[in-house]
Amino acid sequence: MIPKEFVHYQDKLYWIYRKVKHHQVKEGSVNELKEFWMCDMVVRNKNQNDDALLFLREIEEAQIVKDLI
């Protein structure tokens, strides 16, 4: 899956793995979905008429490796 949408949140970069309407998810099962989809964070996105849950995966900073062996 190629990430298409990115979110900058708390000085970290995330890509939106799934976007789900808030009313489609049972109240107690958000954490279970987060673990099932292997996401790092879930945030609630409130727009004018759109109330969605964003399941986010963190994009870690690149590390430079000098010696391979």
WOSULRA-V138532 format. One record per run of one state. SS is the DSSP state (helix for helix, strand for strand, loop for the rest). FROM is the first residue (numbers start at 1). TO is the last residue. If there is no record, write none. Layout:
# WOSULRA-V138532
ss:SS from:FROM to:TO
ss:SS from:FROM to:TO
This chain:
# WOSULRA-V138532
ss:loop from:1 to:5
ss:strand from:6 to:9
ss:loop from:10 to:11
ss:strand from:12 to:21
ss:helix from:22 to:24
ss:loop from:25 to:26
ss:helix from:27 to:36
ss:loop from:37 to:40
ss:strand from:41 to:46
ss:loop from:47 to:50
ss:strand from:51 to:59
ss:loop from:60 to:69
